[in-house]
Amino acid sequence: MDITKRKMLIAARIKELTAHMQQISDDLDQPLPADLEDQAIDLEDDEVLSSLGRANSQEVRLLNDALKRIADGTYGTCLKCGAPISSERLDAVPYAMICRNCVVQD
């Protein structure tokens, strides 16, 4: 896959995650219901939403780091051994910083 297409896919994923984080934020801003049982359910739901929001935020940070590596020409090169990272690995984990062999060794 060429780097321009990879960059577009990463940017699209960032946009998708950002929209999802905004939706989560909007949901978390909703007032609690008056009923105590409903409040308990909503609080549990809020914990799940908060966790999803943190995961999305982490992925956005990793994807932005990948865009920086694209810009500086190091994207797709293992930071540990210097070998190329396979296209298959980058398809699965577009922000991968190390190759599969180095992941297995750790």
C-alpha positions, -999 to 999 in steps of 0.1 A, spaced: 0 0 0 14 34 -9 21 59 19 -4 84 6 -33 59 9 -20 48 43 -20 85 54 -55 90 42 -67 59 61 -50 70 93 -66 105 90 -100 90 84 -96 68 115 -87 98 136 -117 117 123 -140 87 132 -125 83 167 -128 121 173 -165 120 163 -170 91 186 -152 108 215 -175 139 210 -205 116 211 -192 100 243 -186 135 258 -222 145 249 -236 114 265 -215 119 297 -229 154 300 -265 142 302 -281 147 337 -288 117 359 -324 105 361 -343 110 393 -348 73 400 -319 58 421 -319 25 403 -317 43 369 -289 65 384 -269 34 393 -273 20 358 -264 54 342 -233 56 364 -222 21 353 -228 31 317 -207 63 323 -178 42 335 -179 22 303 -182 53 282 -153 69 300 -131 38 294 -140 39 257 -132 76 256 -98 70 271 -91 41 247 -101 63 217 -79 91 230 -50 68 232 -55 55 197 -58 90 183 -24 98 200 -8 67 185 -23 75 151 -10 111 153 24 97 161 22 75 130 14 106 109 45 123 123 66 92 114 51 94 79 62 130 77 97 123 88 101 92 67 104 67 95 69 51 92 70 14 84 105 10 98 109 -9 131 122 14 158 139 -15 175 157 -34 147 154 -11 117 137 -37 96 106 -29 75 73 -35 92 51 -57 70 21 -42 52 -1 -68 68 10 -56 103 4 -20 93 -30 -29 79 -39 -44 113 -21 -19 135 -15 13 115 4 29 143 28 -1 148 63 11 157 80 -23 158 79 -53 136 63 -86 144 96 -103 151 105 -77 177 71 -80 193 75 -118 196 110 -114 212 96 -92 239 
